[in-house]
Amino acid sequence: MSEKKVSAQGAGTASRQVAAALRAAIESGKYQPGDRLPSERVLASDHGVARNTAREAVRQLAEAGLVTAHHGKGVFVRTKPRLMRFGQWRYSRRLREETGLSPFHAEVAAQDRVPNAFLKEIGRVVPPPEIAERLNVSPTEASVVRRENWYFADDEPMQVGVTYVPWSIAAGTELRAGDNLGKGDLYARFAELGHEITYTREEVTARMPTLDEVDGLRLPEGVPVLVVLHTGLDQDRRPFEVTQFTMRADYSGLDYTMKVDD
């Protein structure tokens, strides 16, 4: 099948067009995980561009984590399963007690990948209106602690999680001070404070990323993000934390099991 030629525009645009065409071929299954991409010479001929343009397109794919270059052998499509988010299992007390890990770390490790995360920012803030509404706190005062975490699997950024905790819960605890949360991480500390996560509400939407998200998540052009607005409720159905997860849609999947209402 002949390749579609790129339009007669600048070299930067041409490389992005070639990269988009190759991405589409990978996503459609034309190039399977482990397959070798055509050489730069062949790509340049097929797409009607210069070899340096084809080289730049391949570089963009590599930067996006879609291909890997092996010196002397060529460029190969990566074998990369989506990172699945298990909506209920990830918050279970048994998982927390057996592993001593946060939901993300336990989830990633269970999928045979290497997790990592770091706390980028923490502080007492005035909550956005939708957060204040879900937590039943003041929307005009510094009524919450905001914790911004960045999450990685195999050293690649997967998501950003911004957690809001009512000041009435976080004051005087590590929840408002730092990231030394100990065994069981965040939800173990909530449980010690009388808030065992028992119910969750998760609202899932999709949108195009901000410029900061493109940079931080290393998103290729045209890739959207999934936004999961998670509310944790305790044994008395009281909301005690809200986390907005912003996840790269090309690497992430959602897996929920739930009881159907009568």
Protein Blocks (a to p, Z undefined) as FASTA:
>chain_A
ZZdddddddfklmmmmmmmmmmmmmmnomagghiacddfklmmmmnopafklmmmmmmmm
mmnopaccdehkbccddddddddddfklmmpmklmmmnopafklmmmmmnopacddddfb
gcdddddfklmmmnopafkbcfbccddddddeehiafbdcdddddfklmgopaklnmmcn
bghijmlmmmmnopacfbdcdddddddddfklmmmnopaehiacdddddddddfkopafb
dcdddddfklgccdddddddZZ
